[in-house]
Amino acid sequence: MKLITWQEFENVELCVGTIISVENFPQARKPAYIINVDFGPDIGIKKSSAQVTDLYRKNDLIGKQIIGVVNFPPKQI
């Protein structure tokens, strides 16, 4: 594990968002969902994956709020 400095951590932007849709992710190596999260008008909707299929059903995640890092560059999942 690479340790980061406090200055590097200060650049991480964490925001609260609401899960608005959840889909199966059959192409994932491990069972996962594709989730779409609404972070509000300034940031918009972001897409990510989550390996939580053994903990949550898709419908149970809709409307839940999560904390996400919103200033990572885009990456194909």
trRosetta pair geometry for C-beta under 8 A, 3 or more apart (Angstrom, degrees):
i j d omega theta_ij theta_ji phi_ij phi_ji
4 8 4.1 -111 180 83 110 136
4 9 5.7 132 109 -52 121 82
5 8 4.8 103 54 3 75 99
5 9 7.1 -137 99 -3 43 86
6 9 5.5 -54 -150 37 36 114
6 10 6.5 46 150 -29 66 100
7 10 5.7 -46 -152 24 33 116
7 11 7.5 34 150 -20 58 99
8 11 6.0 -56 -167 26 39 113
8 12 7.8 46 141 -29 64 95
9 12 5.7 -41 -163 12 48 115
11 71 7.4 -119 156 96 77 143
12 69 5.7 -58 -166 -128 95 113
12 71 7.1 -175 -148 52 37 111
13 69 6.6 106 69 -158 57 63
13 70 5.3 -67 102 57 106 87
13 71 4.2 81 28 -11 116 119
14 67 5.5 11 -176 180 107 106
14 68 7.1 162 -147 82 63 27
14 69 6.0 -41 -92 -92 64 58
14 70 7.5 130 -127 4 17 88
15 39 5.1 63 113 -154 135 116
15 40 7.6 -114 172 20 132 113
15 43 6.3 155 80 -20 170 162
15 67 7.2 165 82 -150 26 63
15 68 6.3 -28 63 63 75 76
15 70 4.8 3 19 -16 120 136
16 39 7.7 146 90 -133 35 74
16 65 5.5 13 -177 179 103 116
16 66 7.3 163 -149 83 59 32
16 67 5.7 -38 -93 -95 63 67
17 37 4.0 75 122 163 136 109
17 38 5.7 169 -167 78 96 39
17 39 4.0 -52 -92 -83 115 68
17 40 7.4 -126 -109 -11 77 76
17 43 7.7 -93 -87 84 118 136
17 46 7.1 -77 -113 36 174 106
17 65 6.8 165 85 -150 31 70
17 66 6.0 -23 64 62 81 80
17 67 7.9 132 18 -111 75 21
17 68 5.7 -20 18 19 122 119
17 70 7.9 127 -41 -77 127 118
18 37 6.7 153 72 -158 30 70
18 38 5.1 -19 60 57 87 97
18 63 6.5 -19 -171 -148 106 33
18 64 7.3 158 -150 82 62 31
18 65 5.4 -39 -93 -95 66 73
18 66 8.0 146 -101 17 21 73
19 22 6.5 21 172 -55 123 100
19 35 5.4 -52 -133 -169 107 117
19 36 7.2 108 -157 74 61 50
19 37 5.6 -40 -94 -100 53 76
19 61 5.0 -63 117 151 162 90
19 62 5.9 -124 108 -117 101 30
19 63 6.6 -38 67 21 85 20
19 64 5.1 15 22 56 120 80
19 65 7.6 -150 -2 -85 78 23
19 66 6.5 64 -45 -5 97 113
20 36 5.3 -57 63 99 92 98
20 37 6.9 148 7 -117 84 22
20 38 5.0 66 -33 -21 127 108
20 45 6.9 -62 34 -124 138 117
20 62 7.1 38 -157 -143 20 79
21 35 7.3 164 88 -153 53 49
21 36 4.5 19 51 38 93 116
21 62 7.1 20 -99 -107 30 98
22 33 5.0 -10 -168 180 97 136
22 34 7.3 153 -157 78 47 51
22 35 5.3 -11 -104 -104 77 77
22 36 7.8 -140 -66 21 40 73
22 58 4.2 -175 100 -154 123 86
22 59 7.8 -138 52 -56 128 26
22 61 4.9 85 -57 72 150 129
22 62 6.3 -116 1 -61 109 79
23 33 6.5 141 69 -165 39 78
23 34 4.6 -14 62 57 97 101
23 58 7.5 58 -85 -133 16 133
24 33 6.6 -63 -109 -114 30 65
24 34 7.6 14 90 14 17 88
24 58 7.6 -66 -56 -73 69 134
25 28 4.3 51 121 -21 111 118
25 31 7.9 126 65 -172 90 42
25 32 4.3 -34 60 89 134 89
25 33 5.7 156 -9 -140 105 11
25 34 4.8 127 -76 -35 104 84
25 49 5.6 59 -90 -132 168 112
25 77 7.9 -53 -143 132 137 113
28 31 6.8 102 88 -136 123 11
28 32 4.0 -140 -166 31 179 116
28 49 6.5 154 -93 -166 131 145
28 51 7.5 -176 166 -91 147 90
30 51 5.4 19 104 -127 118 128
31 51 6.8 106 86 -146 59 78
31 53 4.2 -84 137 42 115 149
31 54 7.1 99 83 -36 134 86
32 49 4.9 31 156 177 136 109
32 50 6.1 158 -161 78 89 34
32 51 4.6 -52 -96 -88 93 63
32 52 7.7 61 -135 18 61 55
32 53 6.4 -122 -91 -27 18 112
33 49 6.8 163 83 -155 44 63
33 50 5.2 -15 58 59 93 90
33 52 6.7 -46 17 52 113 85
33 53 6.3 149 -35 -73 90 86
33 58 6.4 160 -120 -102 137 86
33 61 7.2 154 105 18 167 166
34 47 6.4 -1 -179 -171 98 103
34 48 7.6 167 -155 89 57 31
34 49 5.6 -39 -100 -98 57 74
34 77 7.3 147 -114 96 96 135
35 47 7.2 162 85 -152 45 55
35 48 5.7 -18 61 66 91 79
35 49 7.2 140 14 -116 80 21
35 50 5.4 22 -8 0 126 118
35 61 6.7 -94 -114 147 122 143
36 45 5.6 9 -180 -178 101 114
36 46 7.4 165 -153 83 56 36
36 47 5.4 -26 -100 -98 72 75
37 45 6.8 157 78 -153 40 63
37 46 5.3 -21 62 62 95 85
37 47 7.7 167 17 -89 75 26
37 48 6.8 0 1 16 118 107
37 66 6.3 -76 -122 52 138 116
37 68 6.2 117 99 -13 162 152
38 44 7.6 -77 -142 168 62 32
38 45 5.3 -30 -96 -96 63 81
39 42 7.6 -77 120 70 93 76
39 43 3.8 -37 100 81 123 131
39 44 6.5 13 54 60 93 30
39 45 7.3 166 15 -95 77 27
39 46 6.1 30 -12 0 122 108
39 68 7.1 -97 -85 58 122 120
39 70 5.8 113 -146 -104 168 139
40 43 5.9 63 61 32 78 91
40 44 7.8 -55 80 -45 39 22
41 44 7.4 25 -155 -73 24 58
43 46 7.1 -34 146 -34 109 110
43 70 5.3 -38 -144 -170 143 146
46 68 6.8 -170 76 122 144 155
46 70 6.6 -144 -42 -125 155 84
47 77 7.3 -139 124 21 99 133
48 68 7.0 -161 -21 -132 154 136
48 77 6.8 131 -152 -60 40 159
49 77 4.8 173 -19 176 117 142
52 55 4.7 -63 -171 50 82 111
52 56 5.0 16 136 25 112 106
52 61 7.7 116 92 -84 134 131
53 56 7.4 -80 -118 60 20 65
56 60 4.9 -140 -164 81 91 121
56 61 5.2 84 149 -58 141 98
57 60 4.7 93 57 0 79 108
57 61 7.6 -153 90 -11 44 86
58 61 6.2 -64 -163 28 34 109
58 62 7.4 41 149 -31 66 97
59 62 5.9 -39 -156 12 43 115
60 64 7.6 32 140 -38 63 127
61 64 5.3 -75 -161 19 50 126
69 72 5.4 70 115 -27 111 104
72 75 7.1 -47 141 -5 115 112
